[in-house]
Amino acid sequence: MLILLPPSEGKTPAVTGDPVDPAALWLPELATARKRVLTRLVTLCKRTSARSVAESLRTLGLTEGQRSEITRNGGLGSAPAAPAWKIYTGVLYEALDAAGLSPAARAWLGDRAVVFSGLWGVLRLDDRIPAYRCAIGSTLAAPVGGLTAYWKRALKAPLDRAAGDQPVLDFRSGSYAAMWTPPAATSASVRVLHERTVGGRTRRSVVSHFNKATKGRIVRSLAEARATPATVDELVMALRDLKLTVEEQPAVPGRPRQLDVVVTEL
C-alpha cells in the first residue's frame, strides 16, 4: 500500500546533520529533476537587493513578514538535514506524531507514506531534508517553469512503476493531487466530513484545519495497526476495522474511488 500525503507549510529546521543529497531520497532516478529545482530555488533566493527579495516573495507566495524563508532557501545547499517526519510540523503531521510511534509502526509508515513536495517531487518520511519553503503553485526560472506541470511530467513513469498494482490511499488535495494521478482501479481518495446537528437538522461540511488533523490521526491508526491491505476493498475494511465511519460515493468510471470519513467530534 502507498499512502499519499501533502507536505507541511510548517517546518522545524534541523540543528545538526549533513546537507541533503537529492540522489539519496526515495526514487533516486529523480535526482536530476530535484537538483534542477533546488538550483533554481537557491539562485532565486540568494539575491539580496530589495527588488530581488520582493520578486522572490511574490514568486513563492510569501509575505514581507516571511523574508526569513527567503534567507533560509538561499542556504539550502549546505543546510543541516533531518528525517522528513522531524522537519514537517503542520497540523496533519502533529496529529500523525511519528515520533510517538513504536519502532515497528514507524518502520511501517516509512515503507508506505509518500509525501509530495514542490521542491523534492516525492519523498519518504525517513528521507533526510532541510527545512524549506517552495509551494507547488510556484513558477521558477526555465527550464523548470511551473512546478505542478514540471513534476507531473517527471513523476509519472517512476510513480507508476512504484505503485504497481498495490492499493493507493490518497490524502492529497489541490495542486499536490495534480502532480500524479494514481491508477483508478487500485486507488481511493479520502475526504473528511464533520457531521453535526444544527436546528434539528443533520449537516455535513469539510473543515480545513480539522480535516488535516483527522487525516493525520487516520494514518497514525493505520501505522499502529500495521495494516496490510492488498486491494482497495481490503483497505476500506481496514479503515472500518479502526472504527471509522466510511461511506463510499458512487463510482465514476476512470476515477479513483471516493471515500468519505464522517466524524462527529473534532
N, C-alpha and C positions, 0 to 999 in steps of 0.2 A: 504494500500500500504506500502511496505517496500522499502527503498532506501539504497542500499549497497554502502558504501564508504571505500576507503583505509584510513589508518591513515596518520599522517604527520610526516616527519622526524623532521621538525622544531617545537619546543615546547617552551612555555614560562612557567617557573616554578611558581607554586603558592607561594605567600609570607606567607600567613597565612591559617589556616584551619586544621581540624583533618586529620589524615592519612587515606589512602584508606581502605575501608572494602570490600574485594572481594565478600562477600556474598550480599552486597548492590547494586552491579552492576546488569544490566539487565540480566535476566535468572540466578537467584541465584543458580540453580542446577549445574552451572559451577564453584561454589566457590572452591571446592576441586581441580579441574583441574587448576584453576587460582593460588591458593596458592602453588601448586606444582611447577609451572613455576616461580613464584615470589621467592620462596625459593632458587631454583637452580640459578637464576639470581643474587640474592643478595649474595649468597655464592661465586659465581664466582668472583664478582666484589669487595668483601671485602678484598681479598688477596692483599697484598701490596708489595711483593718482585718484583724486576724488571722483573724476568722471569714470574711471575704470571700475572703482569699487561700486559706484552707483549702477553701472551696467551689469556687474556680477550679481548684485542683489536682485535686479529685475530678471535676469536670466534664470536665477534659481528660485524666484518667487519668495524672496526673503524681505524683511522689513529693515529699516535703518537700525532698529534695536538688535538686529541679529548679525551685525557686522563681524562678530567674533566667529561666526560659522564660516565666513569667507576666509578669515585668517587660518582657521583650522584646516579647511580644504587645501589651502596653499601648501601645507606641510604634510600632506597625506603620504607622500613617498617615503618619509622617514619616521612617521608617527608610530608609536607602540601599537601593537595589535593584540587582541584577545579573542576568545571564542565568541561568536556572534550572540549566543544566549546571555553573555555577560554585557555585551555592548547595547543591545536593544532593551529599552526600559519603558516603552509605551504601555498603554492600557492592556492590550492583548498579552504582552509579554510579562507584565506584572501579574496578571491572572494565571498565566501558564506557570510561572515561578519554577523555571527549570532548575534553579539552584537548590530548591527544596525537594526535588525528586530523588528517589533512590538511584543508585548507580545503574541498576538494571533498567529502570524506567527511562533514565536519561539516555542510556545507550539505545533503547527502542526509539526514542524521539530523534536522536542523532541519525538513525538509519532511515527515517521516514519523512521528517519535516523538511520542506523546501521553501526557502524564503526568496521572494522576488525583489529585485533591487535595481534602481535606476543606474547605479554605479557598477555593480558586480554581475548583473544579469540574474543569476540564481546562485544560491549557496546553501550549505547545510549549517545547522546551528552550532556545530562543533568547529566550523571553519573560522580561522583567525582573521579578523578585520579590525581596522581602526574606526573610531567614530568619524562620521562624515555627514554631509548634507547634500543630497542630489536627488530631487524628486523626479519621478518618471516623466512628468509633464515638461521637463526642461528640454531646451534645444541647445546643443553645443556646436562648436565650430566643425566645419567639414573635416573629414568625411563622416563624422558621427551624425550630426543633424538631430532631428527629433528622437528622443530616447525610446519612446514606445515603438516606433517603426524600426529603429535600429535593432532593438533586442528581439522584436518579433521575427525579423529575418535570421538573426544569429541563433536563436534558441530552438527553432522548430525541429531541426534534424536531431540535435543532441537530446532534447527532452522527449521527442517521440521514441527514440531508442531506449532512453532510461525508463520511461513509463511502461513500455511493452504492453502486456495485457493485464497488468495488475490494477486494482481499483484505485481511483484518484478522488480524494476528498478536497474540495476547493473552497477555501475560506476567503479568497480574494474578492475584490470588487473594483470597479472603475478601471483606470488605466493599467493597473497591475494585472487585472484579469485579461486585458488585451495583449499582454506580452506573449502569451502562449495559450492555445486552446487545446485542452486535453481531449483524447478520443471520447466521443459522445457515448459510445456503448459501454465504456468502463469508468465513467466519471459521474460525480454528483456534486452540485454546488449547494452551499448552505446559507440560509437566511435565518436570522434570529428575530422572532416576533414577540413583543411584550403584550400579553393579554391582560386586560383589566376591565372591571365593571364600572361604567360611568352612567349615572342616572338610570340604573336598572338595565342598561344595555351593555353587552359584551363588545369590546372594541380591541382591535389589534393594531400595533404600529411598530415600525422599526426605529429604534433609538440608538443613535450612532455610538455614543460612549459605552453604553452597557451592552450593545451588540458586540463590540470588540472584547469586552471583558468576558462575556458568555462564551465567545468562541475560544478564548484562551483557556477557560475552565473545561470546555469540551475536550480540547487537545490534551490537557493535563490528565483528565479522566481516562482517555484512551491510552495514554502512556502508562498510567498506573495499572491499567488492566492488561497492558501489553497485548492489545487486540491484534489478531492476525486474519482479518477477513480476506478471502480470496476472490470475492465478487462484490459488486455493489449491493446486491441483496443481502449478503452476509454483513456488509458494512452497515446497512440500515438496522439489521438485527443487533449488531454490536452497540450502536448508539442507543437503541431501545433497552438493551440489557443494562445500560448505565442509568436507567430510569428517566430518560429524556422523552419528552413528548415530541415525536417526529411525525410530521404529516408530509406526504408526497403530493406535489402538484401534478396535474395531468401531463403526460409525456408530450414533448414536442419533437417531431422527427428531426434527427440530426443535431439535437441539442443535449447537453448533459442533463441528467435527472435533477430536478429541483426539490430540495428538502427544506422544509420549514421546521425549525426547532422552536417550540412555543414555550415561553416561560411566563410565570405569573409573579415572580419576585425578581428584583434587580439587585 
